[in-house]
Amino acid sequence: MSCCCFICTSTGSVKIVERFSAFQAVARPGISCILPCCDCVSGTISMRLQQIEVACETKTRDNVFVTIRAAVQYKVLPDEEDIKNAHYRLTNPSKQVEAYVYDVVRATVPKIDLDDVFTTKDEIATTITNSLKQSMRSFGYEIKGTPITDIDPDRQVKHAMNEINKMKRLRVAAEDEGEAVKIRAVKEAEAEAARTEIQAKADAEARYLGGQGISRQRQAIMEGLRESVNAFKEEVVGIDSKTVLDLMIVTQYFDMMKDIGAQPKSNAVFLNHSPGALEDLSAAVSKGFMSGLPAAPGFAQPMGR
């Protein structure tokens, strides 16, 4: 009866059992029985999902050097043949994965401009994933994903990109500010034109109404003078119209003098104010007063001597 020994395998890993230095079996998690004299454990393989970070420097189509960082997530397939291939066919899986990532990135990114690299990183990640799946499947590895974690151009290039973006924004701000100034100037001009038009209409209406008022005033004065002259002629016999009109003008003149003298702060200079000059004064006042009035109907008697 041959004796045997036991080996323990942790969950999430498997062990490779060799017999006389040749592959014998895969010890799954738990306790496994092996022959102590001829079997041995060659190595332990983790069945967990693993990740490695790959940083690849390349240049874009517009000759800008950029560093692409990808996180490659992979695991060993559970079949015994795949576990055997993962253990015996690759000495260093990480280096193999890095080599494939370098190959894909340096074949893809040089076809894309720098600005488009940021917007097409998902397409780059998909290309890396598809390439690794086909290559690593034969080695017993499954590629779960290769997301692009960072796109890092040269520091001077990033500064230049920021300056370009800054200048674009400043130009847009200046254009918007100029457009606002133009709109404000146009609106102010329109408002000023509207105010001028309204003021002009108001002035025209005021002048029209003022002219009507002056016309009515003159008409009322003429009517009053005519009625006063006719009434005076009827009451006093032998007085002609001119004498009555002269008397009324002189009376109005003295009333005006009374109003001027009643003002406490008025300053008046009187010329040619002797009693003998009343006739000349009457004639001058009458001439100046009547020259601006339209002739009233039925009152066509001349005002001169």
MOLINMO-V85567 format. One record per residue. N is the residue number from 1. RES is the residue in three letters. PSI is psi in degrees with one decimal (none if undefined). OMEGA is omega in radians with two decimals (NA if undefined). D_LAST is the distance of its C-alpha to the last C-alpha in whole Angstrom. Layout:
N:RES:PSI:OMEGA:D_LAST  N:RES:PSI:OMEGA:D_LAST
//
This chain:
1:MET:122.4:-3.12:175  2:SER:146.2:3.09:172  3:CYS:160.7:3.14:170  4:CYS:164.2:3.08:166  5:CYS:168.1:-3.05:163  6:PHE:148.1:3.03:159  7:ILE:147.7:3.14:156  8:CYS:135.3:3.13:153  9:THR:128.3:-3.11:149  10:SER:155.4:3.09:146  11:THR:139.0:-3.13:143  12:GLY:9.5:3.12:141  13:SER:164.9:3.05:143  14:VAL:160.5:3.11:147  15:LYS:143.2:3.13:150  16:ILE:119.7:-3.14:151  17:VAL:127.4:3.11:155  18:GLU:149.2:3.06:157  19:ARG:117.9:-3.07:161  20:PHE:44.8:3.08:163  21:SER:14.1:3.06:159  22:ALA:150.1:-3.11:158  23:PHE:131.5:-3.14:156  24:GLN:-51.2:-3.07:157  25:ALA:173.1:3.07:155  26:VAL:120.8:3.12:151  27:ALA:113.5:-3.12:152  28:ARG:170.5:-3.14:149  29:PRO:135.2:-3.11:148  30:GLY:-152.5:-3.13:151  31:ILE:131.5:3.10:154  32:SER:149.5:-3.11:156  33:CYS:129.9:3.10:160  34:ILE:162.3:3.08:161  35:LEU:123.3:-3.03:164  36:PRO:-26.1:-3.05:165  37:CYS:-21.3:-3.07:167  38:CYS:-18.5:-3.12:165  39:ASP:148.5:3.06:161  40:CYS:160.8:3.13:159  41:VAL:118.0:-3.11:155  42:SER:-30.5:-3.12:153  43:GLY:168.7:3.13:150  44:THR:133.5:-3.12:147  45:ILE:129.7:3.09:144  46:SER:134.7:3.11:141  47:MET:5.7:-3.13:140  48:ARG:164.0:3.07:136  49:LEU:127.8:-3.09:133  50:GLN:159.4:-3.13:132  51:GLN:139.3:3.04:129  52:ILE:146.6:3.11:129  53:GLU:127.7:-3.12:126  54:VAL:123.1:3.10:126  55:ALA:122.0:-3.09:123  56:CYS:126.4:3.10:123  57:GLU:128.5:3.13:121  58:THR:179.3:3.11:119  59:LYS:155.0:-3.13:116  60:THR:179.6:-3.12:113  61:ARG:-29.6:3.10:112  62:ASP:25.4:2.98:110  63:ASN:44.4:3.04:112  64:VAL:124.3:3.13:112  65:PHE:135.8:-3.07:115  66:VAL:147.5:3.11:115  67:THR:122.2:3.14:117  68:ILE:125.6:3.10:118  69:ARG:125.1:-3.13:120  70:ALA:142.0:3.08:122  71:ALA:108.9:-3.10:124  72:VAL:120.2:-3.14:127  73:GLN:123.8:-3.06:128  74:TYR:165.3:3.08:132  75:LYS:160.6:3.11:135  76:VAL:135.3:3.12:139  77:LEU:149.5:-2.98:139  78:PRO:-13.0:-3.11:142  79:ASP:150.7:-3.09:145  80:GLU:-38.9:3.14:148  81:GLU:-38.4:3.11:147  82:ASP:-39.1:3.10:144  83:ILE:-40.6:3.11:145  84:LYS:-44.4:3.14:148  85:ASN:-40.4:3.14:145  86:ALA:-30.7:-3.10:143  87:HIS:-38.4:-2.98:146  88:TYR:-24.1:-3.02:148  89:ARG:-22.9:3.14:145  90:LEU:128.6:3.08:143  91:THR:-42.1:-3.12:144  92:ASN:96.6:-3.09:140  93:PRO:-33.7:-3.11:138  94:SER:-43.4:3.13:135  95:LYS:-35.9:3.10:135  96:GLN:-41.9:3.12:135  97:VAL:-42.8:3.12:132  98:GLU:-41.3:-3.13:130  99:ALA:-43.1:3.12:131  100:TYR:-39.0:3.12:130  101:VAL:-44.0:3.10:127  102:TYR:-44.0:-3.09:126  103:ASP:-44.5:-3.10:127  104:VAL:-45.0:-3.09:125  105:VAL:-44.7:-3.10:122  106:ARG:-9.6:3.02:122  107:ALA:-17.8:-3.07:122  108:THR:-50.4:-3.03:119  109:VAL:-38.4:3.13:117  110:PRO:-9.7:3.09:117  111:LYS:-0.1:-3.02:115  112:ILE:141.0:3.03:112  113:ASP:159.0:-3.07:109  114:LEU:-44.1:-3.13:109  115:ASP:-33.1:-3.11:106  116:ASP:-18.5:3.12:108  117:VAL:-38.3:-3.11:111  118:PHE:-32.0:-3.10:109  119:THR:-15.8:-3.11:108  120:THR:22.0:-3.11:111  121:LYS:-29.8:3.09:114  122:ASP:-38.6:3.09:115  123:GLU:-38.6:3.09:116  124:ILE:-43.6:3.12:118  125:ALA:-39.5:3.12:120  126:THR:-40.2:3.11:121  127:THR:-42.7:3.10:122  128:ILE:-43.3:-3.11:124  129:THR:-47.2:-3.12:125  130:ASN:-40.0:3.14:127  131:SER:-43.2:-3.14:128  132:LEU:-36.5:3.13:130  133:LYS:-44.9:-3.13:131  134:GLN:-36.6:-3.06:133  135:SER:-42.8:-3.03:134  136:MET:-12.7:-3.14:136  137:ARG:-35.8:-3.13:137  138:SER:-16.2:3.10:140  139:PHE:5.4:3.07:141  140:GLY:15.0:-3.12:141  141:TYR:143.6:3.06:137  142:GLU:126.5:3.12:134  143:ILE:117.7:-3.11:131  144:LYS:-33.0:-3.13:128  145:GLY:156.6:3.11:125  146:THR:65.9:-3.13:124  147:PRO:143.4:3.05:120  148:ILE:117.4:-3.08:118  149:THR:-21.1:-3.10:117  150:ASP:142.9:3.02:115  151:ILE:110.4:-2.96:114  152:ASP:97.2:3.05:113  153:PRO:175.0:3.07:112  154:ASP:150.3:-3.07:112  155:ARG:-41.4:3.12:110  156:GLN:-35.2:3.10:108  157:VAL:-42.2:3.11:107  158:LYS:-39.8:3.09:106  159:HIS:-42.4:3.12:104  160:ALA:-40.2:3.12:102  161:MET:-40.5:3.10:102  162:ASN:-39.1:3.12:100  163:GLU:-40.9:3.11:98  164:ILE:-45.1:3.11:97  165:ASN:-39.3:3.13:96  166:LYS:-45.0:-3.14:94  167:MET:-38.7:3.10:92  168:LYS:-44.0:-3.13:92  169:ARG:-38.0:3.09:90  170:LEU:-39.1:3.12:88  171:ARG:-43.2:3.11:87  172:VAL:-40.5:3.12:86  173:ALA:-39.9:3.12:84  174:ALA:-39.7:3.10:82  175:GLU:-42.6:3.11:81  176:ASP:-40.1:3.13:80  177:GLU:-42.1:3.10:78  178:GLY:-39.3:3.10:76  179:GLU:-38.5:3.11:76  180:ALA:-41.2:3.11:75  181:VAL:-41.3:3.13:72  182:LYS:-45.6:3.14:71  183:ILE:-42.1:3.12:71  184:ARG:-41.1:3.12:69  185:ALA:-41.6:3.13:66  186:VAL:-43.9:-3.13:66  187:LYS:-39.5:3.10:65  188:GLU:-40.2:3.10:63  189:ALA:-41.7:3.10:61  190:GLU:-42.2:3.13:61  191:ALA:-41.7:3.13:60  192:GLU:-40.5:3.10:57  193:ALA:-39.9:3.11:56  194:ALA:-40.6:3.10:56  195:ARG:-41.0:3.13:54  196:THR:-42.1:3.13:51  197:GLU:-43.6:3.13:51  198:ILE:-43.2:3.14:51  199:GLN:-40.8:3.13:48  200:ALA:-42.5:3.10:46  201:LYS:-40.5:3.13:46  202:ALA:-42.0:3.11:45  203:ASP:-42.9:3.13:42  204:ALA:-42.2:3.13:41  205:GLU:-39.7:3.12:41  206:ALA:-42.0:3.12:39  207:ARG:-38.0:3.11:37  208:TYR:-45.8:3.12:37  209:LEU:-37.4:3.08:37  210:GLY:-39.2:3.08:34  211:GLY:-40.5:3.09:32  212:GLN:-39.9:3.12:32  213:GLY:-43.6:3.11:32  214:ILE:-41.7:3.12:28  215:SER:-43.8:3.12:27  216:ARG:-36.4:3.11:28  217:GLN:-46.1:3.13:27  218:ARG:-39.1:3.12:23  219:GLN:-40.3:3.13:24  220:ALA:-37.7:3.10:25  221:ILE:-43.6:3.13:22  222:MET:-42.0:3.13:20  223:GLU:-41.6:3.14:22  224:GLY:-42.1:3.11:22  225:LEU:-43.9:-3.12:18  226:ARG:-42.8:3.13:18  227:GLU:-39.4:-3.14:21  228:SER:-44.3:3.14:20  229:VAL:-43.8:-3.12:17  230:ASN:-40.4:3.14:19  231:ALA:-39.5:-3.14:22  232:PHE:-39.5:3.12:19  233:LYS:-34.7:-3.13:18  234:GLU:-31.7:-3.10:22  235:GLU:-36.5:-3.09:23  236:VAL:119.9:-3.08:20  237:VAL:139.6:3.07:20  238:GLY:8.8:3.11:17  239:ILE:126.5:3.13:14  240:ASP:173.5:-3.07:11  241:SER:-37.2:-3.10:11  242:LYS:-42.7:-3.13:8  243:THR:-42.1:3.11:10  244:VAL:-43.9:-3.12:13  245:LEU:-39.7:3.10:12  246:ASP:-41.8:3.13:11  247:LEU:-41.0:-3.14:14  248:MET:-39.2:3.13:16  249:ILE:-43.9:3.12:15  250:VAL:-39.6:3.11:16  251:THR:-43.4:3.10:19  252:GLN:-34.0:3.13:20  253:TYR:-46.8:3.14:20  254:PHE:-33.4:3.04:22  255:ASP:-39.9:3.10:24  256:MET:-41.8:3.11:25  257:MET:-37.6:3.11:26  258:LYS:-42.8:3.13:28  259:ASP:-39.4:3.13:30  260:ILE:-42.8:-3.14:30  261:GLY:-22.7:-3.13:32  262:ALA:-15.1:3.13:34  263:GLN:126.6:-3.05:35  264:PRO:-25.4:-3.05:39  265:LYS:16.5:-3.11:39  266:SER:144.6:3.05:35  267:ASN:122.2:-3.09:34  268:ALA:141.5:3.07:30  269:VAL:120.0:-3.08:29  270:PHE:128.8:3.09:26  271:LEU:142.6:3.08:23  272:ASN:60.3:-3.01:21  273:HIS:23.0:3.10:21  274:SER:155.1:-3.13:21  275:PRO:-29.2:-3.13:19  276:GLY:-14.6:-3.11:17  277:ALA:10.2:-3.12:16  278:LEU:-34.1:-3.13:14  279:GLU:-45.1:3.09:11  280:ASP:-38.9:3.11:11  281:LEU:-41.3:3.12:14  282:SER:-42.4:-3.14:11  283:ALA:-42.2:-3.12:9  284:ALA:-43.5:3.13:12  285:VAL:-41.8:-3.14:14  286:SER:-42.4:-3.13:11  287:LYS:-45.9:3.14:11  288:GLY:-32.1:-3.12:15  289:PHE:-42.1:-3.03:16  290:MET:-18.0:-3.09:14  291:SER:-25.9:-3.12:15  292:GLY:0.3:-3.09:19  293:LEU:139.2:3.03:19  294:PRO:147.8:-3.13:20  295:ALA:128.9:3.13:18  296:ALA:145.9:3.10:20  297:PRO:134.8:3.11:21  298:GLY:9.5:-3.13:19  299:PHE:67.9:-3.04:16  300:ALA:10.4:-3.14:14  301:GLN:131.6:-3.14:11  302:PRO:149.4:-3.07:8  303:MET:-10.3:-3.13:7  304:GLY:179.9:-3.13:4  305:ARG:none:NA:0
//
